Amino acid sequence: MKNFGVYQNFDWGSLDDFKNKNLIYGWNYSGKTTISKLFQILEYRYKNICFPRAEFEIAEGREGLPTKIFTQDTINTFPFTVKVFNSEYFNKA
């Protein structure tokens, strides 16, 4: 991620890959809500309206198959279902 809120140049690096269900937690103002906005982009398949200059790449790889890369320009083809339960989700209710 680049220019994505507090994530100016974030690389996943050695963090574990996501599983079927994931819980993100941390200190206040550590970037949890910001990263959840990336997942909302995956959920709703729209370009980032919160950080219009942001760039991101998401690599989806399965054993034995070539890796597919999704960006802010190809997010509408992301093949997985994502659901975000953050404060914005609860404020809509």
C-alpha positions in Angstrom: 0.0 0.0 0.0 1.2 3.5 -0.8 -0.4 6.8 0.3 -3.1 4.9 2.2 -3.6 6.9 5.3 -0.9 6.0 7.9 0.4 3.4 5.5 2.7 5.5 3.3 4.7 2.6 1.9 3.6 -0.7 3.5 4.8 -4.1 2.4 3.3 -7.2 3.9 6.8 -8.8 4.2 7.0 -11.5 6.8 3.5 -11.2 8.2 1.3 -14.3 8.1 -1.0 -14.8 5.1 -4.7 -14.3 5.8 -6.9 -17.3 6.5 -10.6 -17.9 6.0 -11.5 -15.6 9.0 -9.2 -13.0 10.5 -9.3 -10.7 13.5 -7.2 -7.5 13.5 -6.6 -5.9 16.8 -4.1 -3.4 18.2 -3.6 -0.1 20.1 -5.7 2.9 19.3 -4.4 4.9 16.3 -2.3 2.0 15.1 -4.0 1.8 11.7 -6.7 -0.9 12.2 -9.6 1.2 10.8 -7.3 2.4 7.9 -6.5 -1.2 6.9 -10.2 -2.1 7.3 -10.9 0.5 4.6 -8.7 -1.5 2.2 -10.9 -4.5 3.0 -14.0 -2.5 2.4 -12.7 -1.7 -1.1 -12.5 -5.5 -1.6 -16.0 -6.0 -0.1 -17.7 -3.4 -2.3 -15.4 -3.6 -5.3 -14.9 0.1 -5.8 -11.9 2.3 -6.0 -10.7 4.0 -2.9 -12.7 7.1 -2.1 -11.0 7.7 1.3 -7.5 8.1 -0.1 -7.8 8.9 -3.8 -4.0 9.0 -4.4 -3.6 5.6 -2.8 -2.1 2.6 -4.6 -2.3 -1.0 -3.6 -1.5 -4.5 -4.9 -3.0 -7.7 -3.5 -1.5 -11.0 -4.6 -3.7 -14.0 -4.6 -1.9 -17.3 -5.0 -2.9 -20.9 -4.8 -0.5 -23.8 -4.8 0.2 -24.9 -8.3 -1.5 -21.9 -9.9 0.1 -18.6 -11.1 -0.2 -15.7 -8.7 -2.8 -13.1 -9.6 -2.3 -9.4 -8.8 -5.2 -7.1 -8.1 -4.7 -3.3 -7.9 -7.0 -0.3 -7.4 -7.7 -0.4 -11.2 -8.6 -4.1 -11.3 -10.3 -4.6 -7.9 -13.7 -5.1 -9.6 -12.4 -8.6 -10.7 -11.4 -9.7 -7.1 -12.9 -13.2 -6.8 -13.4 -13.5 -3.0 -16.1 -12.5 -0.6 -15.0 -10.1 2.1 -17.0 -8.7 5.0 -15.8 -5.9 7.2 -17.1 -5.4 10.7 -15.6 -2.1 11.9 -17.0 1.0 13.6 -18.4 2.2 10.3 -20.3 -1.0 9.9 -21.9 -0.6 13.3 -22.6 3.1 12.8 -24.7 2.3 9.7 -27.0 0.0 11.8 
